[in-house]
Structure formats: structure tokens, C-alpha cells
């Protein structure tokens, strides 16, 4: 790679993981209000796979050739005009809405970055935005009060692990729906594990004899329907993924965009840096193995986050 070049994940058409490739591209330079970040870690997320496959074309169309990635953490290497919040060499974390973080370098508005707490590893800092802000938005939409019972589907996934812990921080009793293999982790992080399966409604009812106050769906429309069938008020049912079902039933559907602020990101970073919330890192892959990283992600059985290391 020449000094004037960067490397970035690209895809030139919708498709499976095999459309992903890593190209040498011109080094980007920041405009006013932006900084150039040398990326040290960047999380991958199911939404990126959905965009790449074309499943999100109606809501989030791609323009080819397309980059990908929103989570990132790294070091500021160039400042655009009018940037006063950061200096060269500052360690930062945050997000790009330009589908650009799966790269060695990314230009990011300074307003979408915060200082990286020293206690956070690069891997954790690099995947904090999507899971942190999505979890915050989901919990805020469900509006739990201390002592209330909240059920969470996909409770041991990337967002689920954070939702479970954030609910516990806020004093809720959590029913974590996941495979039996995740029971010990859920118990250790303040949740009552509930195995998914054909008798899930009965299992949930038995686990919460006084009723379930709210439901956060992180997996699919069947769980939104289940929550409604259990009699949970629609304004206490939240989904981050089942938008059509949410519209059909009138439930909540808040996501990371609803909580994409420096204030929320700082709150979540502080909770993780202080040890009150843990973000498990399931795997880290070099940039050139981006296809392998998504192959693992798309199995949908990963506890915690998968991260690219440029």
C-alpha cells in the first residue's frame, strides 16, 4: 500500500459474502468539521449484511461501488478546518454514516466521535456504537421501571448482551430468551435464562407469574407477535428488526439512529469503561478476512461482537 493510499472493503453489486473484496483506494482527506481516523478496530453488524445482500434496498439503497461499516475506533491523523474538539494523535471512537469504517482510514464528522476511554480495548471501543446506542434506544423505548419484568429475545447476541446488562443497571428483572448454552452467561449478568422453543409462551409465563411488563425483540417478528399474544401493551413492545410487524401491531421500533448522540455514546462508553456493562468480543478478524467474519456473524449464534482489525 502506497503512503497516499488506504485499503477499504468494497462491493460492486448486491449479493452473498463473495461480493466483498478489499481494494486499495485513494487516501481520504477531511473537509471542514471532519477528521481522518486511522482505524484500529471496526465492528461488523447484521444490518451491514442486510444492506450488502439487497434486503434493505427500499430503505437504505446502496450506490456502487459501495463501502460498508459504521462502528469504528482509532487515532486522529488529520484535521479538517474548524475542528477544535480533537487534536492529532487523539484516540477516539464513534460512527460513520458514510459506510466507510471497514477500512484502514475513514473520514468522520468530529460531531460523531468521542474520546476513547483508556480502559476500553480497541476491540471493544471499535464495536461500541451500534450495540451501545441500539441497546440504549431499545431500553428507552421499552421504558422499564425498577422492579419491572422485561423479556428479551436473542438475549445473548451482539445487541442482546448489552440490552440485558443495561436493563439490569436500570433495576429491571430480565428474562433472557436464548439457547441453553448461554444460560450461565445470562445468569452471571443479572438475567433469568429462558430457553427458546415450542413451549416458549408457557415457559415465560412460568418464569414471570406476576406478568411481563415489557418485551424487547432483537430477533424476528414471531417474538413481536408472541409479546402481543402474552397481553403486553403495544407501547411496551419494542423491536429493532421487525419493522413490518411493528407497523402492523403498532409497537415500538426504535434503533441506533434514535440514540446516535454524543451524550448517549458517552454514557454507554462510561458504563463499559467502569465495568458495569461488559461487551464480549466473540472474534477478531484482519480486514482481508472480512468474508470469514461475516460467515461467522451470519450463523446468528455468536455471543457478543465480531470485530475487524485493519
PAZAPA-4460 file (N, C-alpha, C; in steps of 0.05 Angstrom, whole numbers, plus 32768, in hexadecimal, padded with zeros to 4 digits):
% residues 310
    n_x    n_y    n_z   ca_x   ca_y   ca_z    c_x    c_y    c_z   seq   type   mol
   8011   7FE8   8000   8000   8000   8000   8012   8019   8000     1      X     A
   800D   802B   7FEE   801D   8043   7FEC   8015   8056   8002     2      X     A
   8027   8069   8009   8021   807C   801F   8008   808D   801A     3      X     A
   8001   8091   8000   7FEA   80A1   7FFA   7FD1   8091   7FF6     4      X     A
   7FD1   8077   7FFE   7FBA   8066   7FF9   7FB1   805A   8014     5      X     A
   7F97   8053   8014   7F8B   8044   802A   7F81   802A   801F     6      X     A
   7F78   8018   8030   7F6B   7FFF   8028   7F4F   7FFE   8034     7      X     A
   7F3C   7FF5   8024   7F20   7FF6   802D   7F10   7FDF   8022     8      X     A
   7EFD   7FD5   8031   7EEB   7FC1   8027   7ED7   7FCE   8014     9      X     A
   7ED3   7FC0   7FFE   7EC1   7FC9   7FE9   7EAF   7FB3   7FDF    10      X     A
   7E98   7FBA   7FD4   7E88   7FA7   7FC4   7E7C   7FB6   7FAD    11      X     A
   7E7B   7FA9   7F96   7E72   7FB6   7F7D   7E56   7FAE   7F74    12      X     A
   7E4A   7F9C   7F82   7E2E   7F94   7F7D   7E24   7F86   7F96    13      X     A
   7E09   7F84   7F97   7DFD   7F76   7FAD   7E03   7F58   7FAB    14      X     A
   7E06   7F4B   7FC2   7E0B   7F2E   7FC1   7E14   7F23   7FDB    15      X     A
   7E1D   7F0A   7FDA   7E27   7EFC   7FF1   7E42   7F07   7FF9    16      X     A
   7E4F   7EFA   800D   7E69   7F04   8017   7E7E   7F05   8001    17      X     A
   7E7B   7EF5   7FEC   7E90   7EF4   7FD8   7E92   7F0E   7FC7    18      X     A
   7E7F   7F20   7FCA   7E81   7F39   7FBB   7E94   7F4D   7FCA    19      X     A
   7E9C   7F46   7FE3   7EAD   7F58   7FF2   7ECA   7F54   7FE9    20      X     A
   7ED9   7F6B   7FE7   7EF5   7F6A   7FE1   7F02   7F82   7FEE    21      X     A
   7F1C   7F81   7FF1   7F2B   7F97   7FFD   7F3C   7FA4   7FE7    22      X     A
   7F38   7FBE   7FE3   7F46   7FCD   7FCE   7F59   7FE1   7FDA    23      X     A
   7F6D   7FE8   7FCA   7F7D   7FFF   7FD0   7F6F   8017   7FC4    24      X     A
   7F6A   802C   7FD5   7F5B   8043   7FCC   7F6B   805C   7FD3    25      X     A
   7F65   8073   7FC6   7F73   808C   7FCD   7F6E   8093   7FEB    26      X     A
   7F83   809D   7FF8   7F80   80A5   8014   7F6C   80BB   8016    27      X     A
   7F57   80B8   8026   7F43   80CE   8029   7F4F   80E5   803A    28      X     A
   7F44   80FC   8036   7F4C   8114   8045   7F34   8122   8050    29      X     A
   7F35   812C   8068   7F1E   8138   8075   7F17   8154   806A    30      X     A
   7EFD   8159   8068   7EF3   8173   8062   7EEF   8182   807C    31      X     A
   7EE4   819A   807B   7EDF   81A9   8093   7ECD   819A   80A6    32      X     A
   7ED5   819A   80C0   7EC5   818C   80D4   7ECA   816E   80D6    33      X     A
   7EDC   8164   80C5   7EE2   8147   80C5   7EFE   8141   80CE    34      X     A
   7F03   8128   80D5   7F1E   811F   80DA   7F23   8105   80CB    35      X     A
   7F3D   80FF   80C6   7F45   80E6   80BB   7F4D   80D4   80D2    36      X     A
   7F42   80BC   80D3   7F48   80A9   80E8   7F56   8091   80DC    37      X     A
   7F6E   808B   80E7   7F7B   8072   80E1   7F6D   805C   80F2    38      X     A
   7F5F   804B   80E5   7F4D   8038   80F3   7F5D   8021   80FF    39      X     A
   7F59   801D   8119   7F66   8007   8128   7F53   7FEF   812B    40      X     A
   7F39   7FF4   812B   7F26   7FDF   812E   7F0B   7FE9   8124    41      X     A
   7EFB   7FD7   8117   7EE1   7FDE   810D   7ECF   7FC6   8110    42      X     A
   7EB9   7FC9   811E   7EA6   7FB4   8122   7E96   7FAE   8108    43      X     A
   7E8C   7F95   8106   7E7A   7F8E   80F0   7E5F   7F88   80FC    44      X     A
   7E4A   7F8C   80EC   7E2F   7F8B   80F6   7E1C   7F7E   80E2    45      X     A
   7E06   7F71   80EB   7DF3   7F65   80D9   7DE8   7F78   80C4    46      X     A
   7DE4   7F91   80CC   7DDA   7FA5   80B9   7DEB   7FA8   80A1    47      X     A
   7E06   7FA5   80A4   7E18   7FA8   808D   7E14   7F91   807A    48      X     A
   7E10   7F79   8085   7E0B   7F62   8074   7DF1   7F65   8065    49      X     A
   7DDD   7F71   8072   7DC3   7F75   8065   7DC5   7F8A   804F    50      X     A
   7DD5   7F9F   8053   7DD9   7FB3   803E   7DE7   7FA6   8027    51      X     A
   7DFD   7F97   802C   7E0D   7F8B   8017   7DFC   7F77   8006    52      X     A
   7DEA   7F68   8013   7DDA   7F55   8004   7DC4   7F61   7FF4    53      X     A
   7DBE   7F7A   7FF9   7DA8   7F88   7FEB   7D8E   7F87   7FFA    54      X     A
   7D8E   7F7A   8011   7D75   7F77   8021   7D6B   7F92   802B    55      X     A
   7D7D   7FA6   802D   7D75   7FC0   8037   7D73   7FD5   8021    56      X     A
   7D71   7FCC   8008   7D72   7FDE   7FF1   7D5D   7FF4   7FF3    57      X     A
   7D45   7FEC   7FFB   7D2F   8000   7FFB   7D34   8016   8010    58      X     A
   7D40   800F   8026   7D45   8022   803C   7D60   802F   803A    59      X     A
   7D75   801F   8033   7D90   8028   8034   7D9F   801E   801B    60      X     A
   7D98   802A   8004   7DA5   8020   7FEB   7DC3   8026   7FEA    61      X     A
   7DD1   8014   7FDD   7DEE   8017   7FD9   7DF4   8024   7FBE    62      X     A
   7E09   8034   7FBD   7E14   803F   7FA5   7E2E   8032   7F9F    63      X     A
   7E32   8026   7F88   7E4A   8016   7F83   7E60   8026   7F74    64      X     A
   7E79   8020   7F7A   7E82   800D   7F8F   7E7D   8018   7FAA    65      X     A
   7E75   8006   7FBC   7E6D   800E   7FD7   7E82   8005   7FEC    66      X     A
   7E87   8016   7FFF   7E96   800E   8017   7E82   8003   802C    67      X     A
   7E8B   7FFD   8043   7E79   7FF5   8058   7E86   7FFA   8073    68      X     A
   7E75   7FF9   8088   7E7E   7FFC   80A3   7E78   8017   80B0    69      X     A
   7E6F   8016   80C8   7E69   802F   80D7   7E79   8031   80F1    70      X     A
   7E7C   801B   8100   7E8C   801B   8119   7EA9   8020   8113    71      X     A
   7EB7   802F   8124   7ED4   8031   8122   7EE0   803C   813B    72      X     A
   7EFA   8036   813E   7F0B   8043   8152   7F27   8045   8146    73      X     A
   7F34   805B   814C   7F4F   805E   8141   7F5C   8078   814A    74      X     A
   7F70   8081   813A   7F80   8098   8141   7F7C   80AE   812C    75      X     A
   7F79   80C6   8136   7F76   80DD   8124   7F91   80E3   8116    76      X     A
   7F91   80E3   80FC   7FAA   80E9   80ED   7FA9   8102   80DC    77      X     A
   7F91   810D   80D8   7F8F   8126   80C9   7F76   8135   80D2    78      X     A
   7F78   814F   80D3   7F61   8160   80DC   7F57   8171   80C5    79      X     A
   7F3D   8172   80C2   7F31   8185   80B0   7F2F   81A0   80BC    80      X     A
   7F28   81B4   80AC   7F25   81CF   80B7   7F0F   81D0   80CC    81      X     A
   7F13   81E1   80DF   7EFF   81E7   80F4   7EFC   81D0   8109    82      X     A
   7F0D   81BC   8109   7F0B   81A7   811D   7F1C   81B0   8135    83      X     A
   7F0E   81B3   814C   7F1C   81BB   8164   7F19   81A6   817A    84      X     A
   7F08   8192   8176   7F03   817E   818B   7F1A   816A   818E    85      X     A
   7F29   8166   8179   7F3D   8151   8178   7F57   815C   816D    86      X     A
   7F6D   814E   8174   7F87   8154   8169   7F93   813C   815D    87      X     A
   7FA9   8140   814E   7FB7   812A   8142   7FC1   8116   8157    88      X     A
   7FBD   80FD   8152   7FC5   80E8   8165   7FB1   80E1   817A    89      X     A
   7F9A   80EF   817A   7F85   80E8   818E   7F79   80CD   8187    90      X     A
   7F74   80BE   819C   7F66   80A4   8199   7F48   80A9   819B    91      X     A
   7F38   809F   8188   7F1C   80A5   8186   7F0C   808C   8180    92      X     A
   7EF2   808E   8185   7EDF   8079   817C   7EC6   8087   8173    93      X     A
   7EB7   807A   8162   7E9F   8086   8158   7E93   8078   8141    94      X     A
   7E88   8087   812E   7E7A   807B   8118   7E7B   808C   80FF    95      X     A
   7E79   807E   80E8   7E77   808A   80CE   7E5C   8082   80C2    96      X     A
   7E4F   8096   80B6   7E37   808F   80A6   7E3D   808E   8089    97      X     A
   7E57   808E   8082   7E5F   808E   8066   7E66   8072   805C    98      X     A
   7E5F   805D   806C   7E66   8041   8065   7E84   803F   805E    99      X     A
   7E94   8046   8072   7EB1   804A   806C   7EC4   803F   8082   100      X     A
   7EB9   8033   8097   7ECB   802D   80AE   7EDB   8013   80AA   101      X     A
   7ED2   8002   8098   7EE1   7FE9   8093   7EF8   7FEF   807F   102      X     A
   7F0C   7FFC   808A   7F22   8007   807B   7F39   800E   808D   103      X     A
   7F50   8013   8081   7F67   801B   8091   7F64   8038   809A   104      X     A
   7F55   8049   808B   7F52   8065   8091   7F35   806D   808A   105      X     A
   7F2A   807F   809A   7F0F   8088   8094   7F0C   80A5   809C   106      X     A
   7EFF   80B5   808C   7EF8   80D0   8093   7EDE   80D0   80A1   107      X     A
   7EDD   80DE   80B8   7EC5   80DE   80C9   7EC0   80FA   80D3   108      X     A
   7EA7   8104   80D4   7EA1   811D   80E1   7EAA   811C   80FE   109      X     A
   7EB7   8131   8107   7EC0   8132   8123   7EA9   812F   8136   110      X     A
   7E91   8138   812E   7E7A   8136   8140   7E70   811A   8144   111      X     A
   7E7B   8106   8135   7E74   80EA   8138   7E89   80DA   8147   112      X     A
   7E9B   80E8   8154   7EB1   80DB   8163   7EB1   80E5   8180   113      X     A
   7EBC   80D3   8191   7EC1   80DB   81AD   7EDD   80D0   81B4   114      X     A
   7EEA   80DB   81C8   7F04   80D0   81D1   7F00   80B3   81DA   115      X     A
   7F14   80A2   81D3   7F13   8087   81DB   7F1D   8085   81F8   116      X     A
   7F0C   807B   820B   7F16   8077   8226   7F2E   8064   8226   117      X     A
   7F42   806A   8236   7F5A   8059   8236   7F54   803C   823F   118      X     A
   7F3F   8038   824E   7F38   801D   8258   7F2D   800B   8242   119      X     A
   7F25   8016   822C   7F19   8006   8216   7F2F   7FFC   8203   120      X     A
   7F2E   7FE2   81FD   7F40   7FD7   81E9   7F37   7FE2   81CE   121      X     A
   7F49   7FE0   81BA   7F41   7FE9   819F   7F2A   7FD9   8195   122      X     A
   7F2A   7FBE   819A   7F14   7FAD   8190   7EF9   7FB6   819B   123      X     A
   7EF8   7FBB   81B5   7EDF   7FC3   81C1   7ED7   7FDF   81B7   124      X     A
   7EEA   7FF1   81B7   7EE4   800D   81AE   7EDA   800D   8191   125      X     A
   7EE6   7FFB   8181   7EDF   7FFB   8164   7EC4   7FEF   815E   126      X     A
   7EB7   7FE3   8171   7E9C   7FD8   816C   7E87   7FE3   817F   127      X     A
   7E8D   7FF9   818C   7E7B   8003   81A1   7E63   8011   8195   128      X     A
   7E66   8020   817F   7E50   8031   8176   7E36   8023   8171   129      X     A
   7E37   800F   815E   7E1D   8003   8156   7E10   7FF5   816D   130      X     A
   7E1F   7FE3   817B   7E12   7FD4   8191   7E0B   7FE7   81A8   131      X     A
   7E1D   7FFA   81AE   7E17   800C   81C4   7DFF   801E   81C0   132      X     A
   7DFF   802B   81A9   7DE9   803E   81A4   7DCF   802F   819D   133      X     A
   7DD1   8018   8190   7DB9   8008   818B   7DAD   7FFE   81A5   134      X     A
   7DBE   7FF4   81B7   7DB4   7FEA   81D0   7DA7   8000   81E0   135      X     A
   7DB4   8018   81E1   7DA9   802F   81EF   7D8E   8036   81E4   136      X     A
   7D8B   8037   81CA   7D72   803F   81BD   7D5C   802A   81C3   137      X     A
   7D63   8010   81C2   7D50   7FFB   81C7   7D46   7FFC   81E4   138      X     A
   7D58   7FFF   81F6   7D51   8000   8213   7D40   8019   8218   139      X     A
   7D48   8030   820D   7D39   8049   8210   7D1D   8046   8205   140      X     A
   7D1A   8038   81EE   7CFF   8034   81E3   7CEE   8022   81F4   141      X     A
   7CF9   800E   8200   7CEA   7FFC   8212   7CE4   8009   822C   142      X     A
   7CF3   801E   8234   7CEE   802E   824B   7CEA   801E   8265   143      X     A
   7CFE   800E   826C   7CFB   7FFE   8285   7CFE   800E   829E   144      X     A
   7CEE   8008   82B2   7CF1   8014   82CC   7CFF   7FFF   82DE   145      X     A
   7D0D   8009   82F3   7D1A   7FF6   8305   7D06   7FE1   8310   146      X     A
   7D0D   7FC8   830F   7CFC   7FB3   8319   7CEA   7FA7   8304   147      X     A
   7CE7   7FB3   82EC   7CD6   7FA7   82D7   7CE5   7F90   82CA   148      X     A
   7CD5   7F7F   82BD   7CE0   7F68   82AF   7CDF   7F6D   8291   149      X     A
   7CF6   7F69   8284   7CF9   7F6E   8267   7D04   7F55   825A   150      X     A
   7CF7   7F4B   8246   7D01   7F34   8237   7D11   7F3E   821F   151      X     A
   7D26   7F30   8218   7D38   7F38   8202   7D3D   7F1F   81F0   152      X     A
   7D37   7F21   81D6   7D3E   7F0B   81C4   7D5A   7F10   81BA   153      X     A
   7D67   7EFA   81B1   7D84   7EFB   81A9   7D94   7F09   81BE   154      X     A
   7D90   7F01   81D6   7D9C   7F0F   81ED   7DBA   7F0C   81EF   155      X     A
   7DC6   7EF8   81E1   7DE3   7EF4   81E3   7DF1   7EFD   81C9   156      X     A
   7DE3   7F0B   81B8   7DEF   7F14   819F   7DFF   7F2E   81A4   157      X     A
   7E08   7F3A   818E   7E18   7F52   8190   7E0A   7F69   819E   158      X     A
   7DF1   7F6F   8196   7DE2   7F84   81A4   7DD6   7F79   81BD   159      X     A
   7DCD   7F60   81BD   7DC0   7F54   81D4   7DD0   7F54   81ED   160      X     A
   7DEA   7F4E   81EA   7DFB   7F4E   8202   7DFC   7F69   820F   161      X     A
   7DFB   7F7E   81FF   7DFC   7F99   820A   7DE0   7FA1   8215   162      X     A
   7DCB   7F9A   8207   7DB0   7FA0   8211   7DAB   7F93   822C   163      X     A
   7DB2   7F7A   822F   7DAF   7F6C   8248   7DBC   7F7A   825F   164      X     A
   7DD5   7F83   825B   7DE4   7F90   8270   7DDA   7FAC   8275   165      X     A
   7DD2   7FBA   8261   7DC7   7FD5   8265   7DAD   7FD4   8274   166      X     A
   7D9C   7FC0   826E   7D84   7FBD   827E   7D8A   7FB7   829B   167      X     A
   7D9E   7FA6   82A0   7DA5   7FA0   82BB   7DB0   7FB9   82CA   168      X     A
   7DC0   7FC9   82BC   7DCA   7FE2   82C7   7DB3   7FF4   82CF   169      X     A
   7D9D   7FF4   82C0   7D86   8005   82C6   7D72   7FF8   82D8   170      X     A
   7D79   7FE0   82E3   7D69   7FD5   82F9   7D52   7FC3   82F0   171      X     A
   7D52   7FBB   82D6   7D3D   7FA9   82CD   7D44   7F8C   82D2   172      X     A
   7D30   7F7B   82D4   7D33   7F5E   82D4   7D32   7F54   82B7   173      X     A
   7D47   7F47   82AE   7D49   7F40   8291   7D45   7F23   828D   174      X     A
   7D33   7F1C   827A   7D30   7F01   8270   7D3F   7EFF   8255   175      X     A
   7D56   7EF2   8255   7D66   7EF1   823D   7D61   7ED8   822C   176      X     A
   7D54   7EDB   8215   7D4E   7EC5   8203   7D66   7EBF   81F2   177      X     A
   7D71   7EA7   81F5   7D89   7E9F   81E6   7D8B   7E81   81E7   178      X     A
   7DA0   7E76   81DA   7DA5   7E59   81DB   7DAF   7E52   81F7   179      X     A
   7DAB   7E38   81FF   7DB5   7E2F   8219   7DD3   7E33   821D   180      X     A
   7DE2   7E34   8207   7DFF   7E38   8209   7E06   7E53   8215   181      X     A
   7DF4   7E66   8214   7DF9   7E81   821E   7DEE   7E85   823A   182      X     A
   7DE3   7E70   8246   7DD5   7E74   8260   7DE8   7E7E   8276   183      X     A
   7E00   7E73   8277   7E13   7E7C   828C   7E1B   7E99   8289   184      X     A
   7E20   7EA1   8270   7E27   7EBD   826B   7E11   7ECF   8273   185      X     A
   7DF8   7EC9   826C   7DE1   7EDA   8272   7DDE   7EDC   8291   186      X     A
   7DE0   7EC5   829E   7DDD   7EC5   82BB   7DF2   7ED7   82C8   187      X     A
   7E0B   7ED5   82BE   7E21   7EE4   82CA   7E1E   7F02   82C5   188      X     A
   7E0D   7F09   82B2   7E0A   7F26   82AB   7DEE   7F30   82B2   189      X     A
   7DE2   7F23   82C6   7DC9   7F2E   82D2   7DAF   7F27   82C5   190      X     A
   7DAF   7F13   82B3   7D96   7F0B   82A6   7D8E   7EEF   82AD   191      X     A
   7D74   7EEA   82AB   7D6A   7ECF   82AD   7D69   7EC2   8291   192      X     A
   7D79   7EAD   828C   7D79   7EA2   8271   7D5F   7E93   826B   193      X     A
   7D55   7E96   8253   7D3D   7E88   8249   7D44   7E7C   822E   194      X     A
   7D44   7E61   822C   7D4B   7E55   8212   7D35   7E59   81FE   195      X     A
   7D3D   7E5F   81E5   7D28   7E62   81D1   7D1F   7E46   81C8   196      X     A
   7D08   7E45   81BC   7CFD   7E2B   81B4   7CDF   7E2C   81B0   197      X     A
   7CD3   7E15   81AB   7CB6   7E14   81A5   7CA4   7E1D   81BC   198      X     A
   7CAD   7E19   81D5   7C9D   7E20   81EC   7CA6   7E3A   81F9   199      X     A
   7CB0   7E4C   81E9   7CBC   7E65   81F4   7CA7   7E75   8203   200      X     A
   7C8F   7E78   81F9   7C7B   7E88   8207   7C76   7E7D   8223   201      X     A
   7C74   7E63   8225   7C6F   7E57   823F   7C88   7E5B   8252   202      X     A
   7C9F   7E58   8246   7CB8   7E5B   8256   7CBA   7E78   8261   203      X     A
   7CB4   7E8B   8250   7CB5   7EA7   8258   7CA1   7EAD   826E   204      X     A
   7C89   7EA3   826A   7C74   7EA7   827E   7C7B   7E9B   8299   205      X     A
   7C88   7E83   8298   7C90   7E76   82B1   7CA7   7E86   82BE   206      X     A
   7CB8   7E92   82AE   7CCF   7EA1   82B9   7CC6   7EBC   82C4   207      X     A
   7CAF   7EC6   82BD   7CA5   7EE0   82C6   7C88   7EDD   82CE   208      X     A
   7C83   7ED0   82E5   7C67   7ECC   82ED   7C57   7EE6   82F2   209      X     A
   7C65   7EFC   82F7   7C57   7F15   82FB   7C55   7F25   82E1   210      X     A
   7C5D   7F19   82CB   7C5A   7F26   82B1   7C73   7F32   82A7   211      X     A
   7C74   7F37   828C   7C8B   7F44   827F   7C82   7F60   8277   212      X     A
   7C92   7F73   827F   7C8A   7F8F   827B   7C92   7F9A   8260   213      X     A
   7CA8   7F90   8255   7CB1   7F9A   823B   7CC1   7F84   822D   214      X     A
   7CC4   7F87   8212   7CD1   7F73   8202   7CE3   7F81   81EE   215      X     A
   7CFC   7F79   81EC   7D0F   7F84   81D8   7D16   7F6D   81C5   216      X     A
   7D0F   7F71   81AC   7D15   7F5D   8197   7D2E   7F65   8188   217      X     A
   7D41   7F52   8187   7D5A   7F57   8178   7D5E   7F41   8163   218      X     A
   7D49   7F32   815C   7D4D   7F1B   814A   7D3A   7F1B   8132   219      X     A
   7D20   7F1D   8137   7D0E   7F1A   8120   7CF1   7F1D   8128   220      X     A
   7CDF   7F1F   8114   7CC3   7F26   8118   7CB4   7F13   812A   221      X     A
   7CBC   7EFA   812B   7CAE   7EE6   813B   7CAE   7EEE   8159   222      X     A
   7CC3   7EFC   8161   7CC5   7F05   817D   7CB4   7F1D   8182   223      X     A
   7CB1   7F2E   816F   7C9E   7F45   8172   7C82   7F3B   8174   224      X     A
   7C7B   7F27   8164   7C60   7F1B   8166   7C5D   7F0D   8181   225      X     A
   7C71   7EFF   818A   7C70   7EF1   81A4   7C6B   7F05   81BA   226      X     A
   7C79   7F1C   81B9   7C75   7F30   81CE   7C58   7F3A   81CE   227      X     A
   7C4D   7F3F   81B6   7C31   7F48   81B5   7C1E   7F32   81BF   228      X     A
   7C24   7F19   81B8   7C13   7F03   81C1   7C14   7F00   81DF   229      X     A
   7C2A   7F07   81EC   7C2D   7F06   8209   7C1E   7F1D   8217   230      X     A
   7C13   7F2F   8207   7C04   7F45   8213   7C14   7F5D   821B   231      X     A
   7C2D   7F5F   8212   7C3E   7F76   8219   7C34   7F8E   8209   232      X     A
   7C30   7FA5   8215   7C26   7FBC   8206   7C39   7FC2   81EE   233      X     A
   7C2D   7FCA   81D8   7C3E   7FCE   81C0   7C52   7FE4   81C3   234      X     A
   7C4C   7FF8   81D5   7C60   800D   81D8   7C77   8005   81EB   235      X     A
   7C76   7FEC   81F5   7C8C   7FE1   8205   7C9A   7FCA   81F6   236      X     A
   7C93   7FC6   81DD   7CA0   7FB3   81CC   7CB2   7FC2   81B8   237      X     A
   7CCB   7FBB   81B8   7CDF   7FC8   81A8   7CEE   7FB4   8197   238      X     A
   7CF2   7FBA   817D   7D03   7FA9   816C   7D17   7FBA   815D   239      X     A
   7D2F   7FAF   8159   7D43   7FBE   814A   7D45   7FB3   812E   240      X     A
   7D35   7F9F   8127   7D39   7F91   810D   7D1F   7F8B   80FE   241      X     A
   7D09   7F88   810C   7CF0   7F7F   80FF   7CDE   7F97   80F9   242      X     A
   7CE6   7FA7   80E6   7CD8   7FC0   80E1   7CBC   7FBD   80D5   243      X     A
   7CB9   7FA9   80C4   7C9E   7FA5   80B8   7C8B   7F9B   80CE   244      X     A
   7C94   7F89   80DF   7C83   7F7F   80F4   7C7D   7F96   8108   245      X     A
   7C90   7FA6   810E   7C8C   7FBD   8120   7C76   7FD0   8115   246      X     A
   7C77   7FD5   80FB   7C63   7FE6   80EE   7C48   7FD9   80EF   247      X     A
   7C47   7FBF   80EB   7C2E   7FB0   80EB   7C20   7FB1   8106   248      X     A
   7C30   7FAE   811C   7C25   7FAC   8136   7C26   7FC7   8146   249      X     A
   7C35   7FDA   813B   7C36   7FF4   8149   7C4A   7FF4   8160   250      X     A
   7C5F   7FE3   815E   7C73   7FE2   8174   7C89   7FF6   816E   251      X     A
   7C9C   7FF8   8180   7CB3   800A   817E   7CC8   7FFD   816C   252      X     A
   7CD9   800E   815F   7CEE   8003   814E   7D06   8017   814D   253      X     A
   7D0F   801E   8165   7D26   8030   8167   7D3F   8021   8161   254      X     A
   7D53   8030   8157   7D6D   8024   8151   7D84   8037   8156   255      X     A
   7D9B   8030   814B   7DB3   8040   8151   7DB0   805D   8148   256      X     A
   7DA3   8061   8131   7DA0   807D   8127   7D92   808E   813B   257      X     A
   7D7F   8083   814B   7D70   8092   815F   7D81   809A   8177   258      X     A
   7D99   808E   8179   7DAA   8094   8191   7DC6   809B   8188   259      X     A
   7DC9   80A4   816F   7DE4   80AA   8165   7DED   80C6   816D   260      X     A
   7DF3   80C9   8186   7DFD   80E2   8190   7E16   80DE   81A0   261      X     A
   7E26   80F3   81A2   7E3E   80F1   81B3   7E37   80EB   81D0   262      X     A
   7E21   80F6   81D9   7E19   80F2   81F5   7E13   80D4   81FB   263      X     A
   7E04   80C7   81E9   7DFE   80AB   81ED   7E17   809A   81EA   264      X     A
   7E27   80A0   81D6   7E40   8091   81D1   7E53   8093   81E9   265      X     A
   7E55   80AB   81F4   7E66   80B0   820B   7E5B   80A0   8223   266      X     A
   7E41   80A1   8227   7E35   8092   823E   7E3B   8074   823B   267      X     A
   7E38   8069   8223   7E3E   804C   8220   7E5B   8046   8223   268      X     A
   7E6D   8057   8218   7E89   8053   821B   7E92   8054   8238   269      X     A
   7E86   8066   8247   7E8C   8067   8264   7E83   804F   8273   270      X     A
   7E6B   8044   826C   7E61   802C   8279   7E73   8014   8273   271      X     A
   7E7D   8013   825B   7E8F   7FFC   8254   7EAB   8000   8261   272      X     A
   7EB5   8019   8260   7ED0   801E   826B   7ED0   801A   8289   273      X     A
   7EB9   801F   8296   7EB8   801B   82B3   7EB4   7FFE   82BC   274      X     A
   7EAE   7FED   82A8   7EA9   7FD0   82AE   7E8C   7FC9   82B4   275      X     A
   7E7A   7FDD   82B3   7E5E   7FD7   82B9   7E51   7FC8   82A2   276      X     A
   7E5B   7FCB   828A   7E52   7FBC   8273   7E6A   7FB1   8265   277      X     A
   7E68   7F97   825D   7E7D   7F8A   824F   7E74   7F86   8232   278      X     A
   7E86   7F8B   821F   7E80   7F84   8203   7E93   7F6D   81FB   279      X     A
   7E88   7F55   81FA   7E99   7F3E   81F3   7EA2   7F40   81D6   280      X     A
   7EBB   7F39   81D1   7EC6   7F38   81B6   7EC8   7F1B   81AE   281      X     A
   7EB7   7F13   819B   7EB5   7EF7   8192   7ECD   7EF0   8180   282      X     A
   7ED6   7F03   816F   7EEC   7EFD   815D   7EF5   7F17   8151   283      X     A
   7F0F   7F17   8149   7F1B   7F2E   813A   7F28   7F23   8121   284      X     A
   7F23   7F30   810B   7F2E   7F27   80F1   7F3D   7F3E   80E4   285      X     A
   7F53   7F37   80D6   7F60   7F4C   80C6   7F4E   7F55   80AF   286      X     A
   7F52   7F6D   80A5   7F41   7F78   8090   7F3F   7F65   8078   287      X     A
   7F54   7F58   8070   7F54   7F46   8059   7F42   7F2E   805D   288      X     A
   7F3A   7F28   8075   7F29   7F11   807A   7F0C   7F1B   8080   289      X     A
   7F04   7F30   8074   7EEA   7F3B   8079   7ED4   7F27   8072   290      X     A
   7ED8   7F17   805D   7EC3   7F03   8056   7EC0   7EEE   806C   291      X     A
   7ED7   7EE6   8078   7ED5   7ED3   808E   7EC7   7EDF   80A6   292      X     A
   7ECC   7EF8   80AB   7EBF   7F06   80C2   7EA1   7F06   80BE   293      X     A
   7E98   7F0B   80A6   7E7B   7F0B   80A2   7E6F   7EEF   80A1   294      X     A
   7E7F   7EDC   8098   7E76   7EC0   809A   7E6F   7EB8   80B6   295      X     A
   7E80   7EC0   80C9   7E7B   7EBA   80E5   7E63   7ECA   80EF   296      X     A
   7E62   7EE3   80E8   7E4C   7EF4   80F1   7E31   7EE9   80E8   297      X     A
   7E30   7EE0   80CF   7E16   7ED9   80C3   7E0C   7EBD   80CC   298      X     A
   7E1C   7EAF   80DC   7E12   7E97   80E9   7DFD   7E9E   80FF   299      X     A
   7DFF   7EB7   8109   7DEC   7EC1   811D   7DED   7EB2   8137   300      X     A
   7E05   7EA8   813E   7E08   7E9A   8157   7E20   7EA5   8167   301      X     A
   7E28   7EBD   8160   7E3F   7EC9   816D   7E38   7ED8   8186   302      X     A
   7E46   7ED2   819C   7E42   7EE1   81B4   7E55   7EF9   81B4   303      X     A
   7E4A   7F11   81B2   7E5B   7F28   81B2   7E62   7F31   8195   304      X     A
   7E78   7F40   8193   7E7E   7F4E   817A   7E95   7F42   816B   305      X     A
   7E93   7F45   8150   7EA9   7F3E   813E   7EB5   7F58   8133   306      X     A
   7ED0   7F5A   8133   7EDD   7F73   812D   7EF2   7F6E   8117   307      X     A
   7EF4   7F82   8105   7F09   7F83   80F1   7F20   7F93   80FB   308      X     A
   7F39   7F89   80F6   7F51   7F98   80FE   7F60   7F9F   80E5   309      X     A
   7F5E   7FB8   80DB   7F6B   7FC0   80C2   7F8A   7FBD   80C4   310      X     A
***
